[in-house]
Amino acid sequence: MVATQNVNERRRHVPMRRCVVCRESKPQGEMLRLARDESGAYRYDARRRMGGRGTWVCHACAAAAVQED
């Protein structure tokens, strides 16, 4: 009976995003989204609701970029 329950469970779709720096694909929840604001500057979009396509960066690449500055 246990095997039947596993077959009937629905699997959730996990959106994948590609880091613009290292080009590695990861689940959306593991990525940071940057989007341009009205002034043209890139801003961190924590809620993922800003307009436009946005740019996705993985945590490792974002940390490396911050250390370079």
Contacts in CASP RR format, 6 or more apart in sequence:
PFRMAT RR
TARGET T0000
AUTHOR 0000-0000-0000
METHOD contacts of the structure
MODEL  1
MVATQNVNERRRHVPMRRCVVCRESKPQGEMLRLARDESGAYRYDARRRM
GGRGTWVCHACAAAAVQED
14 27 0 8 1.000
14 28 0 8 1.000
15 27 0 8 1.000
15 28 0 8 1.000
16 25 0 8 1.000
16 26 0 8 1.000
16 27 0 8 1.000
16 28 0 8 1.000
17 25 0 8 1.000
17 26 0 8 1.000
17 27 0 8 1.000
17 28 0 8 1.000
17 31 0 8 1.000
17 56 0 8 1.000
18 24 0 8 1.000
18 25 0 8 1.000
18 56 0 8 1.000
19 25 0 8 1.000
19 26 0 8 1.000
19 31 0 8 1.000
19 56 0 8 1.000
19 57 0 8 1.000
19 58 0 8 1.000
19 61 0 8 1.000
20 55 0 8 1.000
20 56 0 8 1.000
20 57 0 8 1.000
21 57 0 8 1.000
21 58 0 8 1.000
21 61 0 8 1.000
21 64 0 8 1.000
21 65 0 8 1.000
22 58 0 8 1.000
22 60 0 8 1.000
22 61 0 8 1.000
24 58 0 8 1.000
26 58 0 8 1.000
28 48 0 8 1.000
28 56 0 8 1.000
30 58 0 8 1.000
30 59 0 8 1.000
31 56 0 8 1.000
31 57 0 8 1.000
31 58 0 8 1.000
31 59 0 8 1.000
32 44 0 8 1.000
32 56 0 8 1.000
32 57 0 8 1.000
32 58 0 8 1.000
32 59 0 8 1.000
32 62 0 8 1.000
33 44 0 8 1.000
33 45 0 8 1.000
33 48 0 8 1.000
33 50 0 8 1.000
33 54 0 8 1.000
33 55 0 8 1.000
33 56 0 8 1.000
34 42 0 8 1.000
34 43 0 8 1.000
34 44 0 8 1.000
34 45 0 8 1.000
34 54 0 8 1.000
34 55 0 8 1.000
34 56 0 8 1.000
34 57 0 8 1.000
35 42 0 8 1.000
35 43 0 8 1.000
35 45 0 8 1.000
35 50 0 8 1.000
35 51 0 8 1.000
35 52 0 8 1.000
35 53 0 8 1.000
35 54 0 8 1.000
35 55 0 8 1.000
36 42 0 8 1.000
36 43 0 8 1.000
36 52 0 8 1.000
36 54 0 8 1.000
37 43 0 8 1.000
37 50 0 8 1.000
42 55 0 8 1.000
43 50 0 8 1.000
45 54 0 8 1.000
57 65 0 8 1.000
END
